[in-house]
Amino acid sequence: MDTRSYTTKVSFADDNKSWLLIDAENEVLGRLASKVAYLLRGKHKPSFTPHLDMGDNVIVINAKKVRLTGKKLTDKVYVRHTGYPGGQRFGTPKEMLQSKPEFVIERAVKKMLPATRLGAAVIKNLHVFAGDKHEHDAQQPKAVNLKTVLEKKSSK
C-alpha cells in the first residue's frame, strides 16, 4: 500500500497579501468586526491554512462613525488595569469613541482572533483610522463591500 498518497497537501504563506479598504460608517460594530477578522485570517482564500497567517492587510476608515445596537453605547464597559494597586479603570464605548475611536474596532476584532501567537501576528495587519483619510494610499487598497464578504456561493 502506498502511504504517500494519503499525505495532506499544505500551502505555505504567500507573500502577495492584498490591501483591502473597509468603510465603517453606519456599520454595526460586531458584524463589522467578524467580517474584518474573517478577512485578516484569510478564510476567504482557497489556499487557507489554519496555522499560517494567510490573510490580507485590512484598512478600516471612519471608525468614529461605527454603530452599536441597543444600550451598548452606555451600558457596555471596557475594563483595564494600570498595574498599580487600585488601578482598575473603566470606560464606556461612548467615551472611547470620543477619545480613541480606533480602540473600539481594534478590540472587537482582536477578541475574534485566536488568543495565540498567530492572533498576535494577524492583528498587526489591521490598520484603523478615525476619519476618512488613511496613510496607505501607496498600497492602492481595494474597496470591499461588506455585504458580500461572508455570503456563500450558491451552487447551480
N, CA, C and O atoms as a GROMACS GRO file, in nm:
protein
  624
    1MET      N    1   0.084  -0.118   0.000
    1MET     CA    2   0.000   0.000   0.000
    1MET      C    3   0.089   0.124   0.000
    1MET      O    4   0.186   0.133   0.076
    2ASP      N    5   0.057   0.217  -0.084
    2ASP     CA    6   0.135   0.339  -0.095
    2ASP      C    7   0.081   0.443   0.002
    2ASP      O    8  -0.026   0.501  -0.019
    3THR      N    9   0.156   0.466   0.110
    3THR     CA   10   0.110   0.562   0.211
    3THR      C   11   0.136   0.706   0.170
    3THR      O   12   0.083   0.798   0.233
    4ARG      N   13   0.215   0.726   0.068
    4ARG     CA   14   0.242   0.863   0.025
    4ARG      C   15   0.118   0.930  -0.035
    4ARG      O   16   0.110   1.052  -0.040
    5SER      N   17   0.023   0.852  -0.079
    5SER     CA   18  -0.096   0.910  -0.140
    5SER      C   19  -0.190   0.970  -0.036
    5SER      O   20  -0.283   1.043  -0.070
    6TYR      N   21  -0.165   0.939   0.092
    6TYR     CA   22  -0.251   0.989   0.198
    6TYR      C   23  -0.197   1.114   0.266
    6TYR      O   24  -0.256   1.160   0.364
    7THR      N   25  -0.090   1.168   0.217
    7THR     CA   26  -0.034   1.286   0.282
    7THR      C   27  -0.120   1.409   0.253
    7THR      O   28  -0.181   1.421   0.147
    8THR      N   29  -0.124   1.498   0.349
    8THR     CA   30  -0.202   1.619   0.335
    8THR      C   31  -0.121   1.725   0.262
    8THR      O   32  -0.004   1.746   0.294
    9LYS      N   33  -0.182   1.789   0.168
    9LYS     CA   34  -0.115   1.896   0.095
    9LYS      C   35  -0.128   2.025   0.177
    9LYS      O   36  -0.237   2.062   0.218
   10VAL      N   37  -0.016   2.091   0.200
   10VAL     CA   38  -0.015   2.213   0.279
   10VAL      C   39   0.036   2.326   0.192
   10VAL      O   40   0.142   2.316   0.130
   11SER      N   41  -0.041   2.435   0.187
   11SER     CA   42   0.007   2.552   0.114
   11SER      C   43   0.077   2.643   0.213
   11SER      O   44   0.031   2.661   0.326
   12PHE      N   45   0.187   2.700   0.171
   12PHE     CA   46   0.265   2.786   0.258
   12PHE      C   47   0.221   2.931   0.240
   12PHE      O   48   0.158   2.968   0.141
   13ALA      N   49   0.257   3.013   0.339
   13ALA     CA   50   0.215   3.154   0.338
   13ALA      C   51   0.267   3.222   0.211
   13ALA      O   52   0.385   3.214   0.178
   14ASP      N   53   0.176   3.287   0.142
   14ASP     CA   54   0.215   3.356   0.021
   14ASP      C   55   0.251   3.501   0.054
   14ASP      O   56   0.197   3.560   0.147
   15ASP      N   57   0.342   3.556  -0.025
   15ASP     CA   58   0.388   3.692   0.001
   15ASP      C   59   0.301   3.797  -0.066
   15ASP      O   60   0.323   3.917  -0.045
   16ASN      N   61   0.205   3.756  -0.146
   16ASN     CA   62   0.124   3.854  -0.218
   16ASN      C   63  -0.005   3.885  -0.142
   16ASN      O   64  -0.116   3.858  -0.189
   17LYS      N   65   0.012   3.943  -0.024
   17LYS     CA   66  -0.105   3.987   0.053
   17LYS      C   67  -0.161   4.112  -0.014
   17LYS      O   68  -0.086   4.204  -0.046
   18SER      N   69  -0.290   4.115  -0.033
   18SER     CA   70  -0.350   4.234  -0.093
   18SER      C   71  -0.394   4.327   0.020
   18SER      O   72  -0.404   4.287   0.136
   19TRP      N   73  -0.420   4.451  -0.016
   19TRP     CA   74  -0.466   4.552   0.078
   19TRP      C   75  -0.613   4.580   0.051
   19TRP      O   76  -0.652   4.606  -0.063
   20LEU      N   77  -0.694   4.573   0.156
   20LEU     CA   78  -0.838   4.593   0.145
   20LEU      C   79  -0.879   4.716   0.225
   20LEU      O   80  -0.826   4.740   0.334
   21LEU      N   81  -0.974   4.791   0.173
   21LEU     CA   82  -1.024   4.912   0.239
   21LEU      C   83  -1.170   4.893   0.276
   21LEU      O   84  -1.252   4.858   0.192
   22ILE      N   85  -1.200   4.915   0.403
   22ILE     CA   86  -1.337   4.899   0.453
   22ILE      C   87  -1.381   5.030   0.517
   22ILE      O   88  -1.310   5.088   0.598
   23ASP      N   89  -1.500   5.075   0.479
   23ASP     CA   90  -1.558   5.196   0.537
   23ASP      C   91  -1.653   5.154   0.648
   23ASP      O   92  -1.751   5.083   0.623
   24ALA      N   93  -1.626   5.197   0.772
   24ALA     CA   94  -1.705   5.154   0.888
   24ALA      C   95  -1.823   5.246   0.916
   24ALA      O   96  -1.891   5.228   1.018
   25GLU      N   97  -1.850   5.342   0.830
   25GLU     CA   98  -1.958   5.436   0.855
   25GLU      C   99  -2.093   5.364   0.856
   25GLU      O  100  -2.128   5.294   0.762
   26ASN      N  101  -2.168   5.383   0.965
   26ASN     CA  102  -2.301   5.324   0.987
   26ASN      C  103  -2.300   5.171   0.985
   26ASN      O  104  -2.403   5.110   0.956
   27GLU      N  105  -2.188   5.109   1.015
   27GLU     CA  106  -2.182   4.963   1.026
   27GLU      C  107  -2.195   4.925   1.173
   27GLU      O  108  -2.146   4.996   1.261
   28VAL      N  109  -2.262   4.813   1.199
   28VAL     CA  110  -2.276   4.763   1.335
   28VAL      C  111  -2.141   4.702   1.377
   28VAL      O  112  -2.081   4.627   1.301
   29LEU      N  113  -2.095   4.736   1.496
   29LEU     CA  114  -1.961   4.702   1.540
   29LEU      C  115  -1.931   4.552   1.534
   29LEU      O  116  -1.829   4.512   1.478
   30GLY      N  117  -2.017   4.469   1.589
   30GLY     CA  118  -1.991   4.325   1.595
   30GLY      C  119  -1.987   4.260   1.458
   30GLY      O  120  -1.902   4.175   1.431
   31ARG      N  121  -2.078   4.300   1.373
   31ARG     CA  122  -2.082   4.243   1.237
   31ARG      C  123  -1.961   4.288   1.157
   31ARG      O  124  -1.904   4.210   1.081
   32LEU      N  125  -1.923   4.414   1.173
   32LEU     CA  126  -1.804   4.465   1.107
   32LEU      C  127  -1.680   4.389   1.155
   32LEU      O  128  -1.597   4.348   1.074
   33ALA      N  129  -1.668   4.371   1.286
   33ALA     CA  130  -1.551   4.305   1.343
   33ALA      C  131  -1.539   4.160   1.298
   33ALA      O  132  -1.428   4.112   1.272
   34SER      N  133  -1.650   4.089   1.288
   34SER     CA  134  -1.643   3.949   1.245
   34SER      C  135  -1.600   3.938   1.100
   34SER      O  136  -1.526   3.846   1.064
   35LYS      N  137  -1.643   4.030   1.016
   35LYS     CA  138  -1.603   4.028   0.875
   35LYS      C  139  -1.457   4.067   0.858
   35LYS      O  140  -1.386   4.011   0.774
   36VAL      N  141  -1.412   4.164   0.937
   36VAL     CA  142  -1.272   4.205   0.931
   36VAL      C  143  -1.183   4.091   0.979
   36VAL      O  144  -1.079   4.065   0.919
   37ALA      N  145  -1.222   4.023   1.086
   37ALA     CA  146  -1.144   3.909   1.138
   37ALA      C  147  -1.137   3.797   1.034
   37ALA      O  148  -1.034   3.731   1.020
   38TYR      N  149  -1.246   3.776   0.964
   38TYR     CA  150  -1.253   3.675   0.857
   38TYR      C  151  -1.152   3.707   0.747
   38TYR      O  152  -1.083   3.617   0.698
   39LEU      N  153  -1.144   3.833   0.708
   39LEU     CA  154  -1.050   3.874   0.604
   39LEU      C  155  -0.906   3.871   0.654
   39LEU      O  156  -0.815   3.836   0.579
   40LEU      N  157  -0.885   3.907   0.780
   40LEU     CA  158  -0.749   3.906   0.836
   40LEU      C  159  -0.693   3.764   0.846
   40LEU      O  160  -0.574   3.742   0.823
   41ARG      N  161  -0.778   3.669   0.879
   41ARG     CA  162  -0.733   3.530   0.888
   41ARG      C  163  -0.708   3.469   0.752
   41ARG      O  164  -0.627   3.376   0.739
   42GLY      N  165  -0.776   3.520   0.647
   42GLY     CA  166  -0.758   3.466   0.513
   42GLY      C  167  -0.855   3.354   0.481
   42GLY      O  168  -0.830   3.275   0.390
   43LYS      N  169  -0.965   3.347   0.553
   43LYS     CA  170  -1.062   3.240   0.531
   43LYS      C  171  -1.137   3.254   0.400
   43LYS      O  172  -1.204   3.160   0.357
   44HIS      N  173  -1.126   3.368   0.335
   44HIS     CA  174  -1.192   3.389   0.207
   44HIS      C  175  -1.108   3.335   0.091
   44HIS      O  176  -1.154   3.335  -0.023
   45LYS      N  177  -0.988   3.290   0.118
   45LYS     CA  178  -0.899   3.241   0.013
   45LYS      C  179  -0.906   3.089   0.003
   45LYS      O  180  -0.922   3.022   0.105
   46PRO      N  181  -0.896   3.035  -0.117
   46PRO     CA  182  -0.898   2.890  -0.131
   46PRO      C  183  -0.774   2.824  -0.072
   46PRO      O  184  -0.777   2.705  -0.041
   47SER      N  185  -0.667   2.898  -0.054
   47SER     CA  186  -0.543   2.842   0.000
   47SER      C  187  -0.534   2.859   0.152
   47SER      O  188  -0.425   2.854   0.207
   48PHE      N  189  -0.647   2.878   0.220
   48PHE     CA  190  -0.647   2.900   0.365
   48PHE      C  191  -0.585   2.782   0.437
   48PHE      O  192  -0.620   2.666   0.413
   49THR      N  193  -0.492   2.812   0.525
   49THR     CA  194  -0.428   2.712   0.610
   49THR      C  195  -0.443   2.761   0.754
   49THR      O  196  -0.402   2.872   0.786
   50PRO      N  197  -0.502   2.679   0.843
   50PRO     CA  198  -0.538   2.728   0.977
   50PRO      C  199  -0.420   2.775   1.062
   50PRO      O  200  -0.438   2.864   1.145
   51HIS      N  201  -0.302   2.720   1.044
   51HIS     CA  202  -0.190   2.754   1.132
   51HIS      C  203  -0.096   2.859   1.073
   51HIS      O  204   0.010   2.884   1.130
   52LEU      N  205  -0.134   2.921   0.961
   52LEU     CA  206  -0.049   3.022   0.898
   52LEU      C  207  -0.123   3.154   0.882
   52LEU      O  208  -0.246   3.158   0.876
   53ASP      N  209  -0.046   3.262   0.875
   53ASP     CA  210  -0.102   3.395   0.851
   53ASP      C  211  -0.121   3.410   0.701
   53ASP      O  212  -0.029   3.450   0.630
   54MET      N  213  -0.242   3.379   0.652
   54MET     CA  214  -0.271   3.380   0.509
   54MET      C  215  -0.355   3.500   0.468
   54MET      O  216  -0.383   3.519   0.350
   55GLY      N  217  -0.396   3.582   0.564
   55GLY     CA  218  -0.492   3.689   0.537
   55GLY      C  219  -0.432   3.811   0.471
   55GLY      O  220  -0.312   3.819   0.447
   56ASP      N  221  -0.519   3.905   0.442
   56ASP     CA  222  -0.481   4.029   0.375
   56ASP      C  223  -0.462   4.139   0.479
   56ASP      O  224  -0.500   4.124   0.595
   57ASN      N  225  -0.403   4.249   0.436
   57ASN     CA  226  -0.395   4.369   0.518
   57ASN      C  227  -0.526   4.445   0.503
   57ASN      O  228  -0.572   4.467   0.391
   58VAL      N  229  -0.585   4.484   0.613
   58VAL     CA  230  -0.716   4.549   0.611
   58VAL      C  231  -0.704   4.689   0.670
   58VAL      O  232  -0.650   4.708   0.779
   59ILE      N  233  -0.756   4.787   0.597
   59ILE     CA  234  -0.761   4.926   0.642
   59ILE      C  235  -0.908   4.959   0.670
   59ILE      O  236  -0.993   4.942   0.583
   60VAL      N  237  -0.936   5.007   0.791
   60VAL     CA  238  -1.072   5.045   0.828
   60VAL      C  239  -1.072   5.197   0.850
   60VAL      O  240  -0.996   5.249   0.931
   61ILE      N  241  -1.159   5.266   0.778
   61ILE     CA  242  -1.170   5.411   0.792
   61ILE      C  243  -1.305   5.446   0.854
   61ILE      O  244  -1.395   5.362   0.860
   62ASN      N  245  -1.319   5.568   0.900
   62ASN     CA  246  -1.441   5.619   0.966
   62ASN      C  247  -1.476   5.539   1.090
   62ASN      O  248  -1.592   5.504   1.111
   63ALA      N  249  -1.378   5.510   1.173
   63ALA     CA  250  -1.400   5.431   1.295
   63ALA      C  251  -1.491   5.504   1.394
   63ALA      O  252  -1.563   5.439   1.470
   64LYS      N  253  -1.490   5.635   1.393
   64LYS     CA  254  -1.573   5.708   1.490
   64LYS      C  255  -1.720   5.707   1.452
   64LYS      O  256  -1.804   5.750   1.531
   65LYS      N  257  -1.754   5.660   1.332
   65LYS     CA  258  -1.893   5.658   1.286
   65LYS      C  259  -1.955   5.518   1.294
   65LYS      O  260  -2.060   5.494   1.234
   66VAL      N  261  -1.892   5.427   1.366
   66VAL     CA  262  -1.945   5.291   1.380
   66VAL      C  263  -2.065   5.294   1.476
   66VAL      O  264  -2.072   5.380   1.564
   67ARG      N  265  -2.158   5.200   1.458
   67ARG     CA  266  -2.280   5.195   1.540
   67ARG      C  267  -2.274   5.080   1.638
   67ARG      O  268  -2.212   4.977   1.612
   68LEU      N  269  -2.337   5.098   1.752
   68LEU     CA  270  -2.360   4.991   1.847
   68LEU      C  271  -2.510   4.981   1.868
   68LEU      O  272  -2.578   5.083   1.882
   69THR      N  273  -2.563   4.860   1.871
   69THR     CA  274  -2.708   4.842   1.882
   69THR      C  275  -2.749   4.836   2.029
   69THR      O  276  -2.666   4.812   2.117
   70GLY      N  277  -2.875   4.858   2.053
   70GLY     CA  278  -2.929   4.851   2.188
   70GLY      C  279  -2.872   4.959   2.278
   70GLY      O  280  -2.851   5.073   2.234
   71LYS      N  281  -2.847   4.923   2.404
   71LYS     CA  282  -2.795   5.019   2.501
   71LYS      C  283  -2.644   5.001   2.521
   71LYS      O  284  -2.588   5.050   2.619
   72LYS      N  285  -2.577   4.932   2.428
   72LYS     CA  286  -2.435   4.904   2.445
   72LYS      C  287  -2.349   5.030   2.450
   72LYS      O  288  -2.242   5.029   2.510
   73LEU      N  289  -2.395   5.136   2.388
   73LEU     CA  290  -2.317   5.259   2.384
   73LEU      C  291  -2.292   5.314   2.524
   73LEU      O  292  -2.187   5.374   2.550
   74THR      N  293  -2.388   5.293   2.615
   74THR     CA  294  -2.372   5.344   2.751
   74THR      C  295  -2.356   5.234   2.855
   74THR      O  296  -2.295   5.258   2.960
   75ASP      N  297  -2.408   5.113   2.830
   75ASP     CA  298  -2.407   5.008   2.931
   75ASP      C  299  -2.284   4.917   2.923
   75ASP      O  300  -2.243   4.862   3.025
   76LYS      N  301  -2.226   4.901   2.806
   76LYS     CA  302  -2.107   4.816   2.791
   76LYS      C  303  -1.990   4.884   2.859
   76LYS      O  304  -1.979   5.007   2.856
   77VAL      N  305  -1.901   4.806   2.921
   77VAL     CA  306  -1.788   4.862   2.994
   77VAL      C  307  -1.659   4.795   2.950
   77VAL      O  308  -1.650   4.672   2.946
   78TYR      N  309  -1.560   4.876   2.916
   78TYR     CA  310  -1.426   4.826   2.889
   78TYR      C  311  -1.346   4.841   3.019
   78TYR      O  312  -1.342   4.948   3.078
   79VAL      N  313  -1.282   4.732   3.062
   79VAL     CA  314  -1.208   4.732   3.187
   79VAL      C  315  -1.060   4.714   3.156
   79VAL      O  316  -1.022   4.629   3.075
   80ARG      N  317  -0.976   4.795   3.220
   80ARG     CA  318  -0.832   4.779   3.208
   80ARG      C  319  -0.770   4.803   3.345
   80ARG      O  320  -0.837   4.852   3.436
   81HIS      N  321  -0.644   4.768   3.359
   81HIS     CA  322  -0.575   4.787   3.486
   81HIS      C  323  -0.441   4.851   3.461
   81HIS      O  324  -0.370   4.812   3.370
   82THR      N  325  -0.407   4.950   3.542
   82THR     CA  326  -0.282   5.023   3.524
   82THR      C  327  -0.161   4.944   3.571
   82THR      O  328  -0.048   4.973   3.531
   83GLY      N  329  -0.183   4.846   3.656
   83GLY     CA  330  -0.072   4.769   3.711
   83GLY      C  331  -0.039   4.811   3.853
   83GLY      O  332   0.042   4.746   3.919
   84TYR      N  333  -0.099   4.917   3.900
   84TYR     CA  334  -0.078   4.964   4.036
   84TYR      C  335  -0.196   4.922   4.124
   84TYR      O  336  -0.305   4.898   4.072
   85PRO      N  337  -0.175   4.912   4.255
   85PRO     CA  338  -0.287   4.878   4.343
   85PRO      C  339  -0.401   4.979   4.329
   85PRO      O  340  -0.378   5.100   4.332
   86GLY      N  341  -0.521   4.930   4.315
   86GLY     CA  342  -0.637   5.016   4.298
   86GLY      C  343  -0.642   5.083   4.162
   86GLY      O  344  -0.707   5.185   4.144
   87GLY      N  345  -0.572   5.025   4.065
   87GLY     CA  346  -0.559   5.088   3.935
   87GLY      C  347  -0.656   5.040   3.830
   87GLY      O  348  -0.628   5.050   3.710
   88GLN      N  349  -0.769   4.986   3.871
   88GLN     CA  350  -0.866   4.940   3.773
   88GLN      C  351  -0.941   5.060   3.715
   88GLN      O  352  -0.993   5.143   3.788
   89ARG      N  353  -0.945   5.067   3.581
   89ARG     CA  354  -1.009   5.179   3.512
   89ARG      C  355  -1.120   5.128   3.422
   89ARG      O  356  -1.110   5.018   3.366
   90PHE      N  357  -1.225   5.206   3.408
   90PHE     CA  358  -1.342   5.167   3.332
   90PHE      C  359  -1.371   5.271   3.225
   90PHE      O  360  -1.340   5.389   3.242
   91GLY      N  361  -1.430   5.227   3.115
   91GLY     CA  362  -1.470   5.321   3.010
   91GLY      C  363  -1.584   5.262   2.929
   91GLY      O  364  -1.588   5.141   2.907
   92THR      N  365  -1.674   5.347   2.885
   92THR     CA  366  -1.785   5.302   2.801
   92THR      C  367  -1.749   5.327   2.654
   92THR      O  368  -1.661   5.407   2.625
   93PRO      N  369  -1.816   5.259   2.563
   93PRO     CA  370  -1.791   5.285   2.421
   93PRO      C  371  -1.815   5.430   2.382
   93PRO      O  372  -1.748   5.481   2.292
   94LYS      N  373  -1.910   5.497   2.446
   94LYS     CA  374  -1.937   5.637   2.414
   94LYS      C  375  -1.814   5.723   2.444
   94LYS      O  376  -1.776   5.809   2.364
   95GLU      N  377  -1.751   5.699   2.560
   95GLU     CA  378  -1.630   5.772   2.596
   95GLU      C  379  -1.514   5.736   2.503
   95GLU      O  380  -1.437   5.823   2.462
   96MET      N  381  -1.501   5.607   2.471
   96MET     CA  382  -1.391   5.561   2.387
   96MET      C  383  -1.404   5.614   2.244
   96MET      O  384  -1.303   5.647   2.181
   97LEU      N  385  -1.526   5.622   2.193
   97LEU     CA  386  -1.545   5.674   2.057
   97LEU      C  387  -1.510   5.822   2.049
   97LEU      O  388  -1.474   5.871   1.941
   98GLN      N  389  -1.519   5.893   2.160
   98GLN     CA  390  -1.480   6.034   2.160
   98GLN      C  391  -1.329   6.050   2.173
   98GLN      O  392  -1.269   6.135   2.106
   99SER      N  393  -1.266   5.970   2.260
   99SER     CA  394  -1.123   5.987   2.284
   99SER      C  395  -1.036   5.902   2.190
   99SER      O  396  -0.944   5.956   2.128
  100LYS      N  397  -1.063   5.772   2.179
  100LYS     CA  398  -0.984   5.682   2.095
  100LYS      C  399  -1.077   5.593   2.012
  100LYS      O  400  -1.098   5.478   2.050
  101PRO      N  401  -1.133   5.642   1.902
  101PRO     CA  402  -1.230   5.562   1.826
  101PRO      C  403  -1.168   5.437   1.762
  101PRO      O  404  -1.240   5.341   1.735
  102GLU      N  405  -1.038   5.437   1.739
  102GLU     CA  406  -0.973   5.320   1.680
  102GLU      C  407  -0.976   5.201   1.776
  102GLU      O  408  -0.986   5.086   1.733
  103PHE      N  409  -0.969   5.230   1.907
  103PHE     CA  410  -0.964   5.124   2.008
  103PHE      C  411  -1.085   5.033   2.003
  103PHE      O  412  -1.072   4.912   2.020
  104VAL      N  413  -1.203   5.090   1.980
  104VAL     CA  414  -1.327   5.012   1.984
  104VAL      C  415  -1.324   4.903   1.876
  104VAL      O  416  -1.359   4.788   1.903
  105ILE      N  417  -1.284   4.938   1.755
  105ILE     CA  418  -1.279   4.840   1.646
  105ILE      C  419  -1.163   4.743   1.666
  105ILE      O  420  -1.179   4.623   1.646
  106GLU      N  421  -1.047   4.794   1.705
  106GLU     CA  422  -0.931   4.706   1.726
  106GLU      C  423  -0.960   4.601   1.832
  106GLU      O  424  -0.925   4.484   1.815
  107ARG      N  425  -1.023   4.642   1.940
  107ARG     CA  426  -1.054   4.549   2.050
  107ARG      C  427  -1.155   4.444   2.006
  107ARG      O  428  -1.141   4.326   2.038
  108ALA      N  429  -1.259   4.487   1.933
  108ALA     CA  430  -1.361   4.392   1.888
  108ALA      C  431  -1.301   4.288   1.793
  108ALA      O  432  -1.333   4.170   1.802
  109VAL      N  433  -1.215   4.333   1.702
  109VAL     CA  434  -1.153   4.240   1.607
  109VAL      C  435  -1.055   4.148   1.678
  109VAL      O  436  -1.052   4.028   1.651
  110LYS      N  437  -0.975   4.203   1.770
  110LYS     CA  438  -0.876   4.123   1.840
  110LYS      C  439  -0.941   4.011   1.921
  110LYS      O  440  -0.888   3.900   1.929
  111LYS      N  441  -1.057   4.039   1.981
  111LYS     CA  442  -1.127   3.937   2.060
  111LYS      C  443  -1.184   3.826   1.971
  111LYS      O  444  -1.217   3.719   2.022
  112MET      N  445  -1.196   3.851   1.839
  112MET     CA  446  -1.248   3.749   1.748
  112MET      C  447  -1.137   3.668   1.682
  112MET      O  448  -1.165   3.576   1.605
  113LEU      N  449  -1.013   3.700   1.710
  113LEU     CA  450  -0.899   3.626   1.657
  113LEU      C  451  -0.850   3.528   1.762
  113LEU      O  452  -0.884   3.542   1.880
  114PRO      N  453  -0.771   3.427   1.723
  114PRO     CA  454  -0.719   3.333   1.822
  114PRO      C  455  -0.630   3.403   1.925
  114PRO      O  456  -0.557   3.496   1.891
  115ALA      N  457  -0.637   3.358   2.049
  115ALA     CA  458  -0.556   3.415   2.156
  115ALA      C  459  -0.422   3.342   2.162
  115ALA      O  460  -0.384   3.290   2.267
  116THR      N  461  -0.351   3.340   2.050
  116THR     CA  462  -0.223   3.271   2.038
  116THR      C  463  -0.123   3.362   1.969
  116THR      O  464  -0.152   3.478   1.941
  117ARG      N  465  -0.004   3.309   1.940
  117ARG     CA  466   0.095   3.385   1.866
  117ARG      C  467   0.044   3.418   1.725
  117ARG      O  468   0.078   3.522   1.670
  118LEU      N  469  -0.037   3.329   1.669
  118LEU     CA  470  -0.093   3.355   1.537
  118LEU      C  471  -0.186   3.476   1.541
  118LEU      O  472  -0.181   3.561   1.451
  119GLY      N  473  -0.270   3.485   1.643
  119GLY     CA  474  -0.360   3.601   1.656
  119GLY      C  475  -0.282   3.730   1.674
  119GLY      O  476  -0.322   3.833   1.621
  120ALA      N  477  -0.172   3.724   1.748
  120ALA     CA  478  -0.088   3.843   1.768
  120ALA      C  479  -0.024   3.886   1.637
  120ALA      O  480  -0.006   4.006   1.613
  121ALA      N  481   0.012   3.791   1.552
  121ALA     CA  482   0.072   3.824   1.423
  121ALA      C  483  -0.033   3.877   1.326
  121ALA      O  484  -0.005   3.969   1.249
  122VAL      N  485  -0.152   3.821   1.330
  122VAL     CA  486  -0.258   3.860   1.237
  122VAL      C  487  -0.310   4.000   1.268
  122VAL      O  488  -0.342   4.075   1.175
  123ILE      N  489  -0.320   4.037   1.396
  123ILE     CA  490  -0.376   4.168   1.432
  123ILE      C  491  -0.286   4.282   1.384
  123ILE      O  492  -0.332   4.395   1.372
  124LYS      N  493  -0.159   4.254   1.356
  124LYS     CA  494  -0.068   4.357   1.306
  124LYS      C  495  -0.102   4.397   1.163
  124LYS      O  496  -0.054   4.500   1.115
  125ASN      N  497  -0.185   4.319   1.094
  125ASN     CA  498  -0.227   4.351   0.958
  125ASN      C  499  -0.352   4.439   0.954
  125ASN      O  500  -0.403   4.469   0.846
  126LEU      N  501  -0.400   4.480   1.071
  126LEU     CA  502  -0.518   4.567   1.080
  126LEU      C  503  -0.473   4.711   1.103
  126LEU      O  504  -0.391   4.738   1.191
  127HIS      N  505  -0.527   4.803   1.023
  127HIS     CA  506  -0.494   4.945   1.034
  127HIS      C  507  -0.625   5.021   1.042
  127HIS      O  508  -0.702   5.023   0.946
  128VAL      N  509  -0.651   5.084   1.157
  128VAL     CA  510  -0.778   5.152   1.181
  128VAL      C  511  -0.754   5.303   1.192
  128VAL      O  512  -0.660   5.347   1.258
  129PHE      N  513  -0.841   5.381   1.125
  129PHE     CA  514  -0.830   5.526   1.126
  129PHE      C  515  -0.965   5.586   1.163
  129PHE      O  516  -1.070   5.539   1.119
  130ALA      N  517  -0.961   5.692   1.245
  130ALA     CA  518  -1.084   5.754   1.294
  130ALA      C  519  -1.161   5.825   1.184
  130ALA      O  520  -1.283   5.817   1.180
  131GLY      N  521  -1.091   5.894   1.094
  131GLY     CA  522  -1.157   5.969   0.988
  131GLY      C  523  -1.154   5.894   0.856
  131GLY      O  524  -1.131   5.773   0.852
  132ASP      N  525  -1.180   5.968   0.747
  132ASP     CA  526  -1.184   5.904   0.616
  132ASP      C  527  -1.050   5.911   0.543
  132ASP      O  528  -1.040   5.865   0.430
  133LYS      N  529  -0.948   5.967   0.606
  133LYS     CA  530  -0.814   5.973   0.548
  133LYS      C  531  -0.729   5.860   0.608
  133LYS      O  532  -0.741   5.829   0.726
  134HIS      N  533  -0.644   5.800   0.525
  134HIS     CA  534  -0.550   5.700   0.575
  134HIS      C  535  -0.417   5.719   0.505
  134HIS      O  536  -0.409   5.785   0.401
  135GLU      N  537  -0.313   5.662   0.562
  135GLU     CA  538  -0.178   5.684   0.513
  135GLU      C  539  -0.126   5.571   0.424
  135GLU      O  540  -0.005   5.560   0.403
  136HIS      N  541  -0.214   5.489   0.373
  136HIS     CA  542  -0.172   5.374   0.293
  136HIS      C  543  -0.215   5.386   0.147
  136HIS      O  544  -0.250   5.286   0.085
  137ASP      N  545  -0.214   5.506   0.093
  137ASP     CA  546  -0.252   5.526  -0.047
  137ASP      C  547  -0.154   5.458  -0.142
  137ASP      O  548  -0.194   5.414  -0.250
  138ALA      N  549  -0.028   5.449  -0.104
  138ALA     CA  550   0.073   5.390  -0.190
  138ALA      C  551   0.048   5.241  -0.215
  138ALA      O  552   0.092   5.187  -0.316
  139GLN      N  553  -0.021   5.175  -0.124
  139GLN     CA  554  -0.050   5.032  -0.139
  139GLN      C  555  -0.169   5.007  -0.231
  139GLN      O  556  -0.197   4.892  -0.263
  140GLN      N  557  -0.239   5.109  -0.273
  140GLN     CA  558  -0.355   5.100  -0.362
  140GLN      C  559  -0.458   4.998  -0.312
  140GLN      O  560  -0.483   4.898  -0.379
  141PRO      N  561  -0.519   5.024  -0.194
  141PRO     CA  562  -0.614   4.927  -0.140
  141PRO      C  563  -0.741   4.919  -0.224
  141PRO      O  564  -0.787   5.017  -0.282
  142LYS      N  565  -0.797   4.797  -0.228
  142LYS     CA  566  -0.923   4.774  -0.299
  142LYS      C  567  -1.038   4.790  -0.200
  142LYS      O  568  -1.034   4.734  -0.091
  143ALA      N  569  -1.138   4.866  -0.238
  143ALA     CA  570  -1.256   4.884  -0.152
  143ALA      C  571  -1.336   4.754  -0.148
  143ALA      O  572  -1.355   4.689  -0.251
  144VAL      N  573  -1.382   4.717  -0.029
  144VAL     CA  574  -1.455   4.593  -0.010
  144VAL      C  575  -1.599   4.625   0.029
  144VAL      O  576  -1.623   4.709   0.115
  145ASN      N  577  -1.693   4.559  -0.036
  145ASN     CA  578  -1.833   4.570   0.001
  145ASN      C  579  -1.861   4.467   0.110
  145ASN      O  580  -1.853   4.347   0.084
  146LEU      N  581  -1.894   4.511   0.230
  146LEU     CA  582  -1.913   4.419   0.342
  146LEU      C  583  -2.035   4.330   0.327
  146LEU      O  584  -2.044   4.226   0.392
  147LYS      N  585  -2.127   4.368   0.242
  147LYS     CA  586  -2.247   4.286   0.222
  147LYS      C  587  -2.213   4.152   0.156
  147LYS      O  588  -2.285   4.054   0.173
  148THR      N  589  -2.102   4.147   0.081
  148THR     CA  590  -2.067   4.027   0.007
  148THR      C  591  -1.954   3.946   0.070
  148THR      O  592  -1.911   3.846   0.012
  149VAL      N  593  -1.903   3.987   0.188
  149VAL     CA  594  -1.786   3.920   0.244
  149VAL      C  595  -1.816   3.779   0.289
  149VAL      O  596  -1.741   3.688   0.254
  150LEU      N  597  -1.920   3.756   0.364
  150LEU     CA  598  -1.948   3.624   0.419
  150LEU      C  599  -2.057   3.548   0.345
  150LEU      O  600  -2.104   3.445   0.393
  151GLU      N  601  -2.098   3.596   0.227
  151GLU     CA  602  -2.202   3.526   0.152
  151GLU      C  603  -2.149   3.394   0.098
  151GLU      O  604  -2.035   3.386   0.051
  152LYS      N  605  -2.230   3.292   0.106
  152LYS     CA  606  -2.196   3.163   0.048
  152LYS      C  607  -2.224   3.166  -0.101
  152LYS      O  608  -2.323   3.225  -0.146
  153LYS      N  609  -2.138   3.103  -0.176
  153LYS     CA  610  -2.162   3.097  -0.321
  153LYS      C  611  -2.267   2.991  -0.350
  153LYS      O  612  -2.252   2.876  -0.309
  154SER      N  613  -2.372   3.030  -0.419
  154SER     CA  614  -2.480   2.937  -0.448
  154SER      C  615  -2.441   2.843  -0.560
  154SER      O  616  -2.382   2.884  -0.661
  155SER      N  617  -2.473   2.717  -0.542
  155SER     CA  618  -2.441   2.618  -0.646
  155SER      C  619  -2.558   2.611  -0.744
  155SER      O  620  -2.674   2.616  -0.705
  156LYS      N  621  -2.523   2.600  -0.871
  156LYS     CA  622  -2.626   2.597  -0.975
  156LYS      C  623  -2.660   2.458  -1.015
  156LYS      O  624  -2.745   2.437  -1.102
   0.00000   0.00000   0.00000
